[in-house]
């Protein structure tokens, strides 16, 4: 392996090992190391690549690692950069998944996990809040966001909602911007109604009662078993359509693994999200944990195979998209159509995040379906305040939730 490829592997193994704090932190580290310190590419080129990652599905920071590896080392660099950035999180997550399967349900561990869940909810909420303040500009974008949220709460499929809202929103935004350039734009209530009706219509009958049920009861334990092929296909689809932020992954997991297939319970999903907050690197390494847990019924080797299959499947589309998009980045940035599509797909992704936040809040705050859990409410409120007021890192919020859960159990607070 050439010297350049060793450089790429060393840099991204390091960044994947210390990259706590999410995509914004990852991008800042990459800019400092690849642009400022090493001069592998110019700052303008770096910004162009950041813009391109927003136009294609997949985790932005992982795709930036793939882009930089491609620029520095060609096709081999593309593979090594992405794999090296992902590897530390995958190895750590696999170890945590083993510990979870072996010990995660013992009584002395459950209070810690119970305290982590409301902290994780605060992390999801604050991420959506910050992203929404930047992305939800203009009433059309807000309408796309609302339509995606309502359709998801009515139990429409997440991928179907994302595609419908993104395409209809793109057409609506392009039409509105074109009208604004040529004449006085007219009000669009008819288009708003069509967007909402089109996305909700896919939910089928009984959507409203499904919302109430999802808010009132905790998810049952996994009722069906998965094969490796089914697991691969599930995560491959997610990797191919995941826009916005890694936190949108939670919406797909809740809709598919919990609601549609029954491979995990809501509690197990929250545990998986919590584990993802403990690890550096891309949050999509949560798929590694999920794959291990889903296949753990077949023994340790089957569980390891599930972790490997889920990981490869969810990250594979990112490598393909970067290979296709990298040479045409300059043209993508100048297109009015891609700009409109990006606005719409970001709004729809945030709508899915909002819907899953509401669903998970119901599971955490109303575990019996009637009385709120005061301890969980207190932990979530404190974590949200720390995140919004002092910009506390997600890892500290999760650790604080774990400590609060253990302290609550030790002091005999109401069980969570």
C-alpha positions, 0 to 999 in steps of 0.5 A: 500500500502506497504512502498516501493510502497509509496517510489516509488510513491513519488520519481517518482511523484517528478521527473515527476514534476521537470523533465524539459530538456528531457530524458538525464535530466530524466536519470541523476535525476533517477541515482542520486535518485535511485542509489546514494541517495537511493541505490535501485540498483547498477550503473552497473544494472542501466546501463544495464537497460538503454541499454535495453530501447534502444533495445525496443520501447517507451520513454526511461526515462518512461521505466527507471521509470517502470524498477526501479519501478519493481526492487524496488517493483515488479509488483505493483512497475512497474505500480506505477513507470511508472504511477507516472512519467507520471501523472504530465505531463498528468495533466499539458498538459490537463490543457494547452489543455483546455486553447488552445481550449478555448483561443488559437486562439484569436488574443492576443495569436496567436503572442505568438504561432507564435513565439514559432513555430520556436523555437520548430523547433530549438529544434527538429533540435538540438536534431537530430543533437546531436543524429546524431553525436553519432549514425551515425557512419559508412557509412552503418548506414548513408545509412539507415538514408538517405533511411529513410529520402528520403522515408519519404519525398516521403510520405511513411508511417512512421511505414513502413519506420521504419520497412523496414529500421530497418530490412534491415539495421540490416541484412546489418550491421550483414553481413558487420560485419561478413564479416569484421571478416572473410575476406576483406569486399566488397563494398555494393552499390547494397545493398544500392540501394536495401535499398533505392528502397525498402523504397521509393517504398512504397511511391507510385506515385507522391512522388516528387510532394508531397515533393514540396507541403508539403514545399510550403503550410501550412496544411489545417484545420482538415477535418475529425473527429476521434472516440475514438477507432480510436484514441486509435489504432493510438497511440497504434501503435505508442507506439509499434514502437516508437524507438530512442527519443520522438522527433521521435513522431513528424514524426508519428504525422505529417504523420498520424494525419495531412497527412493521417487522417486530424485530425489536421492541421500542425499549430495545430501540431506545437502548440501541440509540443510547449505545450509539451516543456512547461511540465516536464516529458516525451515528449510523453505527447504531445499525451494527448494534441493531444487527447484532441484537436482532440476530442474537437468538441464533448464537454469537456467530449469527449475531456477529454476522448480523452486525456485519451485514447491517453495517455493510448494507447501510454504508454501502450506498454512500460509497456508490453515491460519492463515486458517482457524484464527486466528478459532477459536484460543480454542476450540482451546486448551480442547479435550481432543481437540486437546490429545491430538492435539497430544501424539500428533502431536508424539511421532510427528514425533519418531519420524520424526526419530529414524528418519531420524537413524539412517539418515543416521548409517549413511550418514555413519559407515559409507560403505563398509558395514564400517569406521567413518569416524573423522573423521566420528565425531570431527566429529559428537561435537564438534558434539554436545558443543558443541550440548548443553553450550554451546548453540552455534548451528547455523550455527556448528556447520555452519561448524565442520564445514566448517572441520574437513573442509577441515583434514582434507583439508589434513592428509591425514586419512582421506577422508570 
